[in-house]
Amino acid sequence: SSGINAEWPLRPGENSQSEIAEVPEEVFRLYLEVLELMGMNEKALEELEDCTKNIIIDERERTRLKIHFNTILGNTEQCNILYKRAILAESDCYEFYRGYFETCFELLKDTTTPHDPDFEVNIDRADTSVQEMTTLLVKVSDEGGMVRGPDLAKADLVVRLKEKHIQLCTFASPALLVLQYVQKFGHKLCCYNDLTVIIDRLSEEEKPDLILILEEYRTT
C-alpha cells in the first residue's frame, strides 16, 4: 500500500450540507488527475458518477472525463453509450460524433445497411451496427433544427463507410452531402473549415464529382 489517502474530503453524508463548500472545477479535476496518477481509475469514475451539486463542473466536461477514464479502462461499450447520450443531449457537438463513430467501428458486428424507419435508438446499450448509427443520425437530424453537427456527421459516416467498402443508401453521396452542407451553412464562416475534415478524406474518384457538383451549383 502507498499509504496515501485518496478519499475525497467533501463527500455528502459525512458532513452536514451546511459544512460542504462549493468545489471549483479545477480543484476537482486536480483530484481526478491524482487518482489517475495513482492508477485509481475506477475510483475516479465513481467520483464522477457521484458528482454532486456542490462540485462546479460543466456537464459536457463531466462526460468527457467519464469517457477518458472509461477509455483508460478499456470500456469501449460504455464509451459508446456515453457518446450516444451526449449526442442526443447536445446534437451540435461534432467531437462526440467522431468518438461515437470510432467506438462503433471498433465494436462493429453487422455491416448490412437496411433502412427500417421503425428502428429505435437504445441509450442503454452500445451500438454495433450500421443500422444503429444511421438511426441515431436520422433522429438527431429530425430533431436538431439548424445545427451543424448532424449534417457534418452524416458526411463523416458515409466517408468512413466508403473507406471500409460498405455501401450506404440511407444518405446521399459525400459530394452531394458537402453541397447540401454549403447550401445550409455557407453563410457561416466556420462552414468551410468544418468541411475540411470531409474533403481531405474524399477518394480521388470523388473529388472530381465534388468539383462538378459545385460548378453546377454556382451557375444555377
C-alpha positions in Angstrom: 0.0 0.0 0.0 1.2 3.5 -0.8 -0.2 4.8 2.5 -1.8 7.7 0.6 -5.4 8.5 1.4 -7.2 9.3 -1.9 -10.6 9.8 -0.3 -12.4 13.0 -1.4 -12.7 15.0 1.8 -16.0 16.7 0.9 -18.3 13.7 0.4 -22.0 14.5 1.2 -23.3 12.4 4.1 -20.1 12.6 6.1 -20.7 16.3 6.9 -23.8 18.4 7.1 -24.8 20.1 3.9 -24.1 23.5 5.5 -20.4 22.4 6.1 -19.8 21.5 2.4 -18.4 24.3 0.4 -18.6 24.6 -3.3 -15.6 22.9 -5.0 -14.3 24.7 -8.1 -13.9 22.6 -11.3 -10.1 23.0 -11.3 -9.8 21.5 -7.8 -12.0 18.6 -8.7 -10.0 18.0 -11.9 -6.8 18.0 -9.9 -8.2 15.4 -7.6 -9.1 13.3 -10.6 -5.6 13.7 -12.0 -4.1 12.5 -8.8 -6.4 9.4 -8.8 -5.3 8.7 -12.4 -1.6 9.0 -11.5 -2.2 6.5 -8.7 -3.9 4.1 -11.1 -7.2 4.6 -9.3 -9.3 5.0 -12.5 -12.3 3.1 -11.2 -12.3 5.4 -8.2 -12.2 8.4 -10.5 -15.3 7.1 -12.3 -17.1 6.6 -9.0 -16.4 10.2 -8.1 -17.7 11.4 -11.5 -20.8 9.3 -11.1 -21.4 10.6 -7.6 -20.6 14.2 -8.7 -23.0 16.4 -6.6 -24.2 19.9 -6.9 -21.5 21.2 -4.5 -18.9 20.4 -7.2 -19.0 23.0 -10.0 -18.4 21.2 -13.3 -19.9 21.6 -16.7 -21.9 18.6 -17.9 -20.1 18.4 -21.2 -16.7 18.3 -19.4 -18.1 15.7 -17.0 -19.0 13.5 -19.9 -15.5 14.0 -21.5 -13.9 12.9 -18.2 -16.1 9.8 -17.9 -15.2 8.9 -21.4 -11.5 9.5 -20.7 -11.4 7.1 -17.7 -13.6 4.5 -19.4 -11.1 4.6 -22.3 -8.2 4.0 -20.0 -10.0 1.0 -18.5 -10.8 -0.3 -22.0 -14.6 0.1 -21.6 -15.3 0.7 -25.3 -19.0 -0.2 -24.9 -19.5 2.3 -22.1 -17.7 5.0 -24.1 -20.0 4.3 -27.0 -23.1 4.7 -24.7 -21.7 7.9 -23.2 -21.0 9.4 -26.7 -24.5 8.4 -27.9 -26.2 10.0 -24.8 -24.1 13.1 -25.3 -25.1 13.4 -28.9 -28.8 13.1 -28.0 -28.4 15.8 -25.3 -26.2 18.1 -27.4 -26.5 17.3 -31.1 -24.3 20.2 -32.4 -21.1 19.0 -30.7 -19.2 17.3 -33.5 -16.4 15.9 -31.3 -19.0 13.5 -29.8 -19.9 12.1 -33.2 -16.2 11.4 -34.0 -15.8 9.4 -30.8 -19.1 7.7 -31.3 -18.1 6.5 -34.8 -14.7 5.3 -33.7 -16.2 3.2 -30.9 -19.0 1.9 -33.2 -16.5 0.7 -35.8 -14.4 -0.9 -33.0 -17.5 -2.8 -31.9 -19.0 -3.3 -35.4 -20.7 -6.7 -35.8 -23.3 -6.0 -38.5 -22.2 -4.3 -41.7 -25.5 -4.7 -43.6 -27.3 -1.4 -44.3 -31.1 -1.9 -44.1 -33.3 1.1 -43.7 -36.0 0.4 -41.1 -37.9 3.6 -40.2 -39.3 1.9 -37.1 -35.9 1.1 -35.7 -35.3 3.0 -32.4 -32.3 4.4 -30.6 -31.4 2.5 -27.5 -29.5 4.6 -25.0 -28.7 1.7 -22.6 -26.6 -0.4 -24.9 -23.7 0.1 -27.3 -24.3 0.4 -31.0 -22.6 -2.3 -33.1 -24.3 -2.0 -36.5 -24.6 0.4 -39.4 -28.4 0.5 -38.9 -27.9 1.8 -35.3 -25.5 4.5 -36.5 -27.8 5.7 -39.3 -30.9 5.6 -37.0 -29.2 7.9 -34.5 -28.2 10.4 -37.2 -31.7 10.4 -38.6 -33.1 11.0 -35.2 -30.8 14.0 -34.3 -31.2 15.4 -37.8 -35.0 15.4 -37.5 -34.9 17.0 -34.0 -31.8 19.2 -34.3 -33.1 22.1 -36.4 -30.4 24.4 -37.8 -27.4 22.9 -36.1 -24.3 21.8 -38.0 -23.4 18.6 -36.1 -25.9 16.1 -37.6 -25.2 17.2 -41.2 -21.5 17.1 -40.8 -21.8 13.7 -39.1 -23.7 12.3 -42.0 -21.0 13.1 -44.4 -18.4 11.8 -42.0 -20.2 8.4 -41.6 -20.6 8.0 -45.4 -16.9 8.6 -45.9 -16.0 6.2 -43.1 -18.2 3.5 -44.6 -16.8 4.0 -48.1 -13.3 3.7 -46.7 -14.3 0.3 -45.4 -16.1 -0.6 -48.7 -19.5 -0.5 -47.1 -22.2 1.0 -49.3 -24.8 3.1 -47.6 -28.0 4.1 -49.4 -29.7 5.9 -46.5 -27.8 9.1 -47.1 -26.5 10.9 -50.3 -23.0 10.6 -51.7 -20.2 12.5 -49.9 -20.0 15.1 -52.7 -23.7 15.8 -52.5 -23.7 16.0 -48.7 -20.9 18.6 -49.0 -23.1 20.6 -51.3 -26.1 20.3 -49.0 -23.9 21.5 -46.1 -22.8 24.5 -48.1 -26.3 25.4 -49.1 -27.4 25.2 -45.5 -24.5 26.7 -43.6 -22.5 28.6 -46.3 -23.3 31.9 -44.7 -21.3 30.9 -41.6 -17.5 31.5 -41.7 -17.0 28.1 -39.9 -18.7 26.2 -42.7 -15.6 25.8 -44.9 -13.3 24.9 -42.0 -15.9 22.3 -40.9 -15.8 20.6 -44.3 -12.0 20.1 -44.5 -12.4 17.0 -42.3 -14.6 15.5 -45.0 -13.0 16.9 -48.2 -9.5 15.8 -47.2 -10.7 12.2 -47.0 -12.6 12.1 -50.3 -11.2 9.5 -52.7 -9.5 10.5 -56.0 -12.7 9.5 -57.8 -15.0 11.5 -55.6 -13.1 14.8 -55.8 -13.9 15.5 -59.5 -17.6 14.7 -58.6 -17.5 17.4 -55.9 -16.0 19.9 -58.3 -18.6 19.2 -60.9 -21.5 19.5 -58.4 -20.1 22.8 -57.0 -19.6 24.2 -60.5 -23.2 23.3 -61.4 -24.5 24.9 -58.2 -22.5 28.1 -58.9 -24.0 28.6 -62.3 -27.6 27.9 -61.3 
